[in-house]
Amino acid sequence: MKYCEEKGYGFCIKPKTIPIVPVAVIYDFHLGTQHYAPNAQDGYKACLEAGTAKVAEGNVGAGTGALVGKVCGIQQAMRGGLGTAGMQFPNGLLVGVLVVVNTFGDIRNYEDNRIIAGARTTDGHFVDTVQYIMAGNLVTTNSASNTLIGIVVTNANLDKTKLTKVAQMAHVGVSQVVTPAHTMSDGDTFFALATGKIEAQVNLVGIVAAELVKKAIFRAIVKAVGREGIPAYSEIIIT
């Protein structure tokens, strides 16, 4: 908020511009030490260091402690993370997505629907969370420890109402590759913003956003690394 105030960014109510900053978080207290949490100075420093270089993915930033597939408990889960995806059209339209994947459910490959990360059996197989629950098994995860958060950014000329629809449509991508998605154990949230430079239909931006969400979730998983006995996609072969 301090950075936005200095730059004059915010909601204008003359003569004051109010630096409103919407936020969302994931529950990532299962790994690492609990003696440090990001503070205002960290946020200010992040703003100062923001640039145009390639975005780091995997277990970085908000994705550092992310996990997925927790129906059988944390020790049978796998690593989630942070992922990005983007698309550019010939007319200059840009749509980009960033997600942090910390879900209760399993993650499926958007190309062939195979589970690529999620709850595991003790002998090295995927549990398949949907089938596990439908069979009447007890859920052992903390019901408040899961969420997928993300942002859709575009240079399209979309107002607040249309951006709300884009954020809603982005959730379609989640439901196609996270199984189960949007449960009472998840706090899934999407933000959407636009710079207003290119005329574009809201349906197009929303559809592209949903497709990019699937790819960004995939990248979050494949870029993750194992930690504290909890494996990542890149380190094991599970059937």
N, C-alpha and C positions, 0 to 999 in steps of 0.2 A: 504494500500500500504506500509506503514511503517513496519507492521508486516511481510509481504511477503518479503520485502527487507532485513530485519534482518535474515530471515530464508533461504534466497537465492532462493525463489520461483519466477518464472517469465519466460519471453521469453528471451532466451539466444542469444545475439548478441555479440560475443567475442570482448573485454574481459568483457563486461557488461551484467548483467542479469536485465532485465527491469520488474519491478513488475506491470504488467498490470492486472487490476481488472475490468472485465465487470460488469455492474450494470443494474438494472431495478427497477422501483418504482411503487407504486400505488397512486392514488389520494384519500387521506383519510382525507380531511379537513372538512368534514361534522360534525364530532364529536369532542368533547374535545376542549382544548385550542389550539390556533395557535401560541403561543408564544415560542414554543420549537420545534426544529427539531434535529434529530440525527446528530452528528458531527463526525469528524475524531477520536476523543478520544473514543467515544462510539464504533466505529468499531474496534479499536485496543483492547479495553477491551473485546469485544465479542470474538475476536480471542484467547485471553489469557484464557478465561473461557470455550472455546469449549471442549466438552468431549464426552463420550460414553453413557451417561445416556439417558433415554427415552425422546424423543423430546416433549416439550409442544405443545399443539394444541389448536385451537379455536382463541380467541381474544388476542393473544400474538404476540410479535415481529411485523413483517410487517403486520400481520392480525389484529392488535388492532382496527383499525378504518374501517375495510372492511364492505361493504354493497353489497347486490345483489337485482336484480329486481327493477330497477329504472325508468321504463317507465312512471309511474304516479307520479314521484317525490320522494324525499327522505323520506317523512313522511309515504309513503305507501310501502316503501322498507322493507327488512329484513336484518339481520346480516349475513355477510360472515365471513371469517376467514382464518386461516392457518391449513393445514392438511397434513398428511404424509401417505405413504403406502410402503411396501417393499415385496420382494419375494426372497427366496433362493432355488437353485436347488441342487440335489444330488451331482453334480460334483463340487459344490462350487461357481457356478455363482451367483452373487448378483445383484439385480436391486432395486433401491430405488427412490422414488419420493417425493418431497415436493412442495406444491402449496400454493399460496395466492389467495383467491377467492374474487374478488371485481368487479363482472360482471354487465353489463347492463341487461343481460337476467336472466331468472329463472333457478333454479337448480332442476334437476330431480333425483330421486332414480335410480341408475344404475341397480337395480334388477327388478323393475316393471314399470319404466318410469313415476311414479307419480311425480308431482311437490312437492317438500318438502320445498322450500324457494323461495321467489320471490315477485313480485308486488302483492299488496293486494287491494281489494275493501274496501270501508269504512265500509261495513257491515260484514267483516270477511271471504271473499272468495278469492281464487287466481284469479287474472285477466287472466292469461295465456298470456304472452307477445306476443307470435307469433300470436295468434288469435286476440288479441287486435289491433296490427298493421295492420294485413290483413283486418280488418274491417274498416280501414281508420281513426283510432283515432290519435290524435296529440300526439307526443312524447314530454314530458316535462322535461326530464333529461338533465343535462349538458353533452354535447357530448364528453367532454374531461375527465370525472370523473370516467371512468371504465377501468378495465383491469384484466386479470388473468395472473400471472407470476408463473413460476415454474422451477424446476431443476430436471433432471434425472441423477442419479449417478450409475455407474456400475463398477465392477472389470473386465469387459470384455476387451479384447485386441482390441480396435477399434481406428482407426485413425480419423483425423479431418473430412474427408469426410463422413465416416460412422456415426460419432457422429452427424453430421448435419442431416443425415437421421433419426436418432433416435429422435432428437428434433422435426423434422417435423412429425413423426409418433405419438409422444406424443400428438400433437394437435388433433388427431382423438378422443382421449378420451374426450377432452373438448367438441367437437362438438356433442358427443353422450349424454351428460348430461346437457349441458348449452344450453338453447333455448330462443332466437336465440344466436348463437355463432359467434365470429369473425366479429362483425359488425363494421361499421365505427365509432361507439362510444366506441369500445374496443381497447386496445393496447396490446393484448395477446402476451406473449413472453416466450419461453422456452430455457433454457441452458442445455447442456449435457456434462458430463465429464466421463472419464474412467481412471482407474488405470493400466489397461493392464496386469492383472495377470492371466486371464482365457481366453482360446480361445472360442469364441462364435460367432454365426451367427448374423449379424446385424438385420436381419428380426426378429429373436427371441427376441432380446433385445428391438426392437422397438414395437413389438406387446405387450410384457409384460409391457412396459412403458405406452402404451395407456390404458391398463386395470388398471394399478395402479393409473393412473391419475384420473380415474373415482372414485376409492375408496378414494383417498386422498381428492378429492373435497367433497365427502359425509362426510368424517370425519371433514373437516373444518366447514361444516354446523352444524352437530350434536353437535359439541363441543363449538359452539358459545353461547354467552350470550347476553341478551338484554341490551340496553343502551340508555338513553336520549329519551325514548319513542319509540324506534325502536326495535321490538321484535326479538327473535331468535327462531329457530325450536324447541328447548327444552321447550319453555315456552307457546306455544299456539297450539291450534288445529284448522287447517284451512281446509275447504272443497273445 
